[in-house]
Amino acid sequence: MENMFNNRRISRFIFINILVITFYISIMFIDRGFIMLDTNLSVKNVSKYFKNNIKANNNISIEFQTHEITALIGHNGAGKTTLLNQIGGLIIPSEGQIHINNIDVIKEHSKVRKLVSTMPQFQVPLKGVSMLQAIESIAMIKGFSSKVSKKKAEEIISSLQLDNWKNIEGEKLSGGLQRLTSFAMTVIDEAPVIILDEPTNDVDPIRRILMWKYLRKLADKGSIIIIVTHNLFEVEKYADRYILLDKGCVKKDINISNRYSQNIKHMLCVYDIDNIDISMFSSDFVTKYDIEQKKLTVSLKEENIYRAITIVLEVLKNGKATSYDLKIENLYDNYEDMINE
Ligand SMILES: Nc1ncnc2c1ncn2[C@@H]1O[C@H](COP(=O)(O)OP(=O)(O)OP(=O)(O)O)[C@@H](O)[C@H]1O
């Protein structure tokens, strides 16, 4: 009888201990960002005027989604960095509000600091510390133990294939390697909101892919990723959405996956064709003619390809053009038109 009583007490003791341990582990994981709750980032009617009367951002409203990589694109001076800096709380909007999980970025900046990690456009100073030390110390500043920080730093160095340079001092690293170090320092704590200003500049093609893959992993875990870049091919390949800024305004906000599933356009280029011979296309299709290069560009929906190719073959047969090519229209092809719209 006494034995049974003791067994019950032991079982209860074990059960309570398991509950307490589970509770603390959950708190620790949520706090460290291993378990990420969905994040909400809302930019509403944000404008930014600088002293020289420049309106760098003009009434911008955007809802950023968790699990999503959003690319901010646009000409030099379009207002991309200004927008990033306001989201990161580095500069204050002249008008409008920015909220992360209903926390006001402007009024409650200290609360927001934990939620956002920023990689600036310019190189961070890395004097006197090695790549590994620089990444590790950021992890410790963000609250990880020294053991966990070292492990995490080693992991990210290895995923970006940087092991050969990890013990080299910052100032002795090449521009691209410094950029990669800065990237690792930004993403190490897997913040709910990660903003990066032209992170792939100076980075080689293989490691660019590794950077984008790393960002995809973080987005899959729940981070909101916002990246400024001028590389439209990378945007199209790796981002979920792009926002085109022009003269401080949002000109386009496109979900890339939808764009492809709903509206694939093809581009037919016909070479060495004279102006007088383009009417066969221009009467039926949307065309653009470059007089200097004698190049005709025809924008086509899938259902019109066959008809257009039939016309091209006829034109070639009659010696009125020398060659043609056909491809799916990409963001780079459309960029100038979008800006001029
Ligand atoms: N601190 C500042 N003081 C005055 N004007 C500024 C300041 N920062 C930016 N600007 C101006 O605001 C406008 C937007 O600049 P911003 O850096 O946001 O553009 P961007 O799109 O990031 O350009 P880039 O692609 O060249 O980096 C530009 O005309 C710029 O000169």
The ligand as an ORCA input file, in Angstrom:
! r2SCAN-3c Opt
* xyz 0 1
  N      20.030     62.421    -45.242
  C      19.584     62.947    -46.360
  N      19.497     64.273    -46.509
  C      19.008     64.814    -47.650
  N      18.566     64.094    -48.714
  C      18.631     62.755    -48.606
  C      19.144     62.108    -47.445
  N      19.067     60.767    -47.638
  C      18.559     60.594    -48.869
  N      18.294     61.777    -49.447
  C      17.689     61.972    -50.780
  O      16.463     61.258    -50.798
  C      16.254     60.656    -52.074
  C      16.076     59.144    -51.897
  O      17.318     58.595    -51.461
  P      17.485     57.039    -51.126
  O      18.855     56.856    -50.585
  O      16.350     56.605    -50.288
  O      17.356     56.400    -52.580
  P      17.620     54.891    -53.061
  O      16.427     54.485    -53.843
  O      17.998     54.037    -51.920
  O      18.852     55.086    -54.043
  P      20.088     54.106    -54.428
  O      19.538     53.021    -55.298
  O      20.998     55.010    -55.186
  O      20.708     53.609    -53.151
  C      17.467     61.020    -52.922
  O      17.149     62.151    -53.693
  C      18.526     61.382    -51.892
  O      19.438     62.312    -52.401
*
